Amino acid sequence: MKDIQVGLIGFGNIGAGVVRLLRENAEVIRNKVGAGIVLKRIADLDITTDRGVPVDAGVLTTSVDDIFNDPDISVVIELVGGYEPAKTFVVKGIEKGKHIVTANKALLALHGSEIYAAAAKNGVEVQFEASVGGGIPVLTAIKSNLAANNFSSVFGIMNGTCNYILTRMTQEGAAFAEVLKVAQELGYAEPDPTFDVEGVDTAHKLAVLLSLCFGTRINFENIHTEGISNISGLDVKYAAQFGYRIKLLAIGKHVDGEIEARVHPTMIPLDSPLADINGVFNAIRLTGDFVGPVMFSGRGAGQNPTASAIVGDLIGLSRSMMAGAGRRVSPLGFLDEAIVTIPVKPMSEIVSKYMLRFSTLDKPGVLGGIAGALGEHGISIESMVQTAHDVDDSAPVPIVIMTHQAREGAVQEALSEIDKLDFICQKTSFIRIEDNLE
């Protein structure tokens, strides 16, 4: 019984999880594949630090060429992360005729098209289940079990750091900066949390999802991306008062020949299943024309869930190799020649409801001035909350307005004019609302 020989590049936290899983579940894997999956070489610049898992010294190397030049290694796992040298390693592995397994959503979001083309040319597969949602098997489901569907939308809560922060802000009334510090202490947030809290990590994952769901090439720069660093306790409070919860939501919609591709704080109804995804958990909700709405949820990061997804990809590749199936599935689940470029709808043209929070002086004519400016831009008011002063009549007061559906460009123009009025004390806060998550 022939074993499948694998090379691993990047022996960090996730790499250690892969090593441990392959070791501890070796018998289960062999019984499911018909062969063992063996890590023949592990390459990392640091091969002396104890990763907490036993590895024979002869397996470790500081040279990736020991993997690329080994004819017995048929699969390369890339766990370096980032753009370079990860891209160089992946492309070189493909050119050497080796299948690739990666968790690198940033690499795929920016350079996926080039990598997939190289894989097609060289007749190898690229698998990346762990790149979106950690251990949640959503990408495999899109490419296989749900492959018969035309998808109209995909929504995702896909960053555990942001979801943890917003959950604490919602449940405890804690401030953003305070919860971020705790998240860093607990290891949920990186020392530099910019990619997480500013939405970049989520946008990388959305780019991957859009390509699989809609069979399109996505220019990452066309994904509108905002983070949660400007969300305040007042925003959370008023959202709840209107019957909503704030989440950092990835939104993809395919409507009338265009794609909406955006990541931003979003108010979702309290009765939506996505509203109950709390802490570090992730969720992805898809709507297909025949299956209808389906949702996948679970731990979106961490050593064990991510290792589970990576080894799942290894098992899938190993089964194909055992059956002599070769390159069975293209990376995006579509034939390479069927991938098209679908235009991304400009953010100024998207239509949404909004919660607008104004900070104003308490004097006559304020509400009329705001309503008048909104009306001039075709924005109508659905409901409103105005808070009266308790003691200091000179302090700013919040006026919170829920709009009906409005065009983003019109809202931005109206707020730009309103913020220049003499009774406005600070830049107006606005949060988009998604009532229909199908």
N, C-alpha and C positions, 0 to 999 in steps of 0.2 A: 504494500500500500504506500504510494508515493506521497510524501509531505509537500505542502506548499511553502516555499521559502520566501520570506518577507524581509525587507530592509526598512528600518525606521530612522528618519532624520528628525532630530529634536527630542531630547530626553528630559523634558521638563515635567511638570505636574501631570499633564494629560498623557504624555508618553509613558510615565511610570504606571498610570492607570491601565494603559493598553497592555503593558508587560504583565501586570498582575492578573488582569482578566484572562489573557491567553494562558497563563500558568495555572490559575485556579480552576478554570473551566475547560481545560484541555480535553478531558474525556467527553464532556458534553458536545464540544465543537467537533471532535472526531466522529462522534455518533451521528451528527447532523450533516457533516460534509462528506464523510467517507475517507478523510485524510486528515492529518494534523496540519495546523498552521504554525509554522516555526519562525521565530525571529532570528534570522541568521546573523544579521549585523545591525548595530545601533550606532548611529553617528551623532556626535555632539562635540562642541568645542570643550566642554567640561565633562570628562569621563572619570573624575575622581570623587565628586560629591556623592554621598550616599542618598539615593532616591527612595530608600525604604523598601526596595524589592530586590531579591537576589538575581544577579546577572553574572554569567561567566565572563571573566576578564577578556577572553578571546573574542567575545561578541562585540565588545566596545571598540570604537575607533573615532579618531578626530577627523578622518578624511571621508567625505561623501563619495569619493571615487571608489572606495572599497565596496560600496553598494552598487554604484552604476556599472562598474566593470566586472561584477560577479554574474556570470551567465546563469547561475542557478536561482538567483533572486528574480522572481517574476512580478512582484508587487512592491511598490515604494509607498510608504506612509510619510506624508509631509506634515510635520507639526512644529515648524519653525515659526509660523505666523507672519503677518505683515506682508509687504510687497516684495522686497528683496532682502536676502538672496532666495526667498521662497520661490519666486517665479522662475529664476534660473534653474533651481533644483528640479522643479516640476517639469519644465520643458526638456531639460536634459534627460530626465527619467523616461519621458515619453519617447524622445528620439532614440533611446536605447531599447525601445520596445517593451517597456515595463508599464503595467497598469498602475494607476495612481489612486490613492485614498488620501483625502485631505479634509481638515476641518476649517480651512482658511477662507472665511466668507469675504474678507477684504480683498484678497487676491482674486477671487472669482468675480466679485462685483466690478472690479476695474479691468481685469485682464481675462475674464472668462472666455470671451469669443476667440482670442488667440490660442488659449490652451485647448479649447474644444476642437478647433480646426487642426491643431497639431496632433491631437489624439485620433481624429478621423484619418488623417494622412498616414499615421503609423499603425492603425488598426488596433488601438488599445482603448481601454475604458478609463474614465475619470469618475470616481465616486466621491460624494461629499455630503452624505446624510448629516454628519455632525456639524456642518457649517450653519445650519438653521435649527434652532430649538433644542440644541444639545441632544438628549436621548429621545426626543419626541420624533417618531418615524413618519414625519409629514412628507418629506421629499419622495421617499420610496412609494408612499401611498399615491401621490400625484402622478408619478411615472408609471405605476402599475395598476393597483386596485381601482383607482379613479380615472384611469387613462381614457375611458370612453366619453368622458364629460367635456363639454365646453364650459369653462369657468367664467363667471361674470365678475366675481369679486374675491378678494383675499384681505383679511384684516388680521393684524398680529400684535400681541403684546410680547415682545421678543428681547427685552433686556431686563435681566433680573435685578440689576442695580437700580434702575429707574423705578421698576415696579415695587421694589422694597421701600424706596424713599417715599413714593406717593402713597403707599399703603400706610406707612407710619404717620405721614402728614394727615391722612384721612382719619385714621382710627384714634390718634393721640393728640392731634392738633400741633404736632411738632413742626419746627421750622426746617426749611430745606437744608440750610448749612449745618444745622445740628444733626440731622439724620444722615447726611452725607458723611460726616465725620465718624459716626458710629458704623456706617457701612464699610468705611475704609478699615476701621479697627477689626471688624469681623471678617475681613477679606472678601466682602461682596463687591467692593469698589477698588479700583486700582489707585495707587498713590497719585497718578495723574488721571482723573476720571473723565477727561474731556470727551473722548470718543463715546463713552456711555451716556453721560448726562446731557450732551448736546445732540444726541440722536444719530450720530454717525454709525455706530455699531448696528443699530436697528435698520438704518438705510441700506447698509451692506447686505443684510439678510433679506430685506425687501427686494433688492435687485435680483437676488438669486430666485426668490419665489416668483417674481413677475415673469422671469424667463421661462420657468417651468410651467406655470399656469397658462400663459398666453402665447408661448412659443415665439418670443420676440427678443431682439437684441436691445438691451437697455443701456443708455449712456448714464452712468452713475451721477454725473453732474446735473441731469435733468430731474432727479428726485428731490423735491422740495423737502428740506430737512430743518427742523427746529427741535430744541431740547426742552428740558424741564427746569432749567436753572432760574427762570423768571416766574415760576409758579409760586404763589404766596398762600399763606393760610387763609386769607380772605377769599381767594379764588376757590379753594377747596370748600370753604364754608358755604359760599353762595351757590356753587354747583350742587351741593347736597340739598340746599333749600329749594332748588328748582327740580329736584328728583334725578340728579345725575352724579356720576363719579368720574374723576379725571384720571385718564391713563395716557401714557405715551403710546400712541397707536400708529402702526404702519398700515397704510391704506392703499390698496390697489384695486382699481375698477376698470373694466373693459366695456366701454359704452360708445356706441355710434362711431366705431372705427378709431377711437382714441383711448389712451390709457391715462387714468389718474394715478400718479405715483407720488405719495407724500408721507412724511413722518412728522408728527407734531403732537403736542398735548391735545387731547380730545375729550370732550364730555360725552359719556355714553350712558344710556338709561340704566337705572338701578336694577331693572328686571332683566337686563341682558346677561347671558352667561359670562360674557367677557368682564362684566363689572365685578364678578366674584373671583377673579384671578388675582390672588394677593401674594405678598411677600416676594420671594425670588422665583416664583413659578412663571412659566411662559404659557401662551396659548395662541394657536393659529386657527382662524375660522374661514372656511372656504365655502363658496356656493357654486355648485355645478348644475347644469340644466336638467340632468336626470336624477342625480343623487340628492339635490337640494342642499341645504346648509349642513355642514359637518364641522365639528371642532375637535382639535387635538390639544391636549394640555399635559404638562408635566414639568419636570425640572429642566430648565433651559441651558444650564451650564453646570460646571463642576466636573471633578475627575471621573467619577463613576458613570454618570449618564453619558458624558461625551465619549468615554472609552467604549461604552456599550454600542453607540452608533458607529464608531470607527470599526470595531470588530464585526459588527453586523455587515458593513460594507465588505470587509475581508471575506466573510462567509459567502456572501453573494458572488463575489468574484471567484472564489475557490470552487463553488459549485459549477459555475460556467466552465472553468478550466478543466474540472474533472470530467465534464460531459463533452469537452472538446467544442464548446459552443462559440469560442472566440469573442468578438465584440458584439455582444447580444443586444445591448441597449445603448443608444446614444446618450450623452450626458444630460440633455434636457428632456429626454423622452420623446422628442420629435425627430423625424428624419432630418439630417443636416440641411438638405436642400429646402425643407419646409419652414425653416426658421426665417422669419421676416422682421422688418423694422416697423413697428407700429408707433405712430407719433404720440408723444406725451402731451397731454392737455396742459396749456399754460396755467400756472397757479392763479393768475388773475381771472381766469374763466371758470374756475370751479364754483359750484353753488353749494351753500351750506347755511345752516342756522348758526348764530353766534351768540355768545354771552359777552356783553361789553361792560366793563367796569370803569366808570369815570370817577375821578377824584376832583370834587368841585368846591367852590365857595358856596356858603349857604346864603343865597340872596335871590330875590324875585327874578323870574325870567330864565333861570338856568335850564330847567327841564324843557321849556319851550324852545330855547336856542338849540339844545341837543336834538330834540325831536324834529325841528325844522330842518337842520342840516342833514339828518338821516333821510328825511322825506325827500329832499331835493335830489338825493342819489337813488331813489327808489327803494329805500330800506324801511320796512314797516316794523312796528313794535308789537311783539306778542304779549309780553308781560314785563313788569318792572318792580324793583324793590328800592326804596329810598330810606336810608337810615337817618333818624333825627339826632340832633345833638343831645348829649346828656348834661354837659356843663359848659364847655367852651364854645361859644357861638362863632368864634373866629377860626376854629380848626376846620380843615377840609372834611367833607362828608362824601361817602360813596353813594353813587347812583348806579344800580346794576340793571341792565336792560337785556332781555332775551328778544332776539329778532326772529322774524319769519325767514324763510329761505331768501338768500341774497347772494349776489355775485361777489366774489372775493375782491375784485378790482374796485367795485363800487364802495365796499366797506372800507378798504384802505384809503380811498380818496376822501370819503366822509370823515374818517378819523383824523386824517392829516389836517383837514380844515377845522375840525372841532378842537383839536389840541392847541390851536393857535388862539382860541377864544380867551378873553381875559379872566374868565371864571374857572378855567381848568387849571388845576394845581400841579398835575404831573401827567406824564404820557399815559394814554388810555390803554388798559389791558384788555385783550380780547382772546377768547378761546372758541375754537370751532366745535360744532356739535354734530354727532352722527346718530340719528334716531333709527335709521334703517341699516342694520348690519347684515344684510343679505344681498 
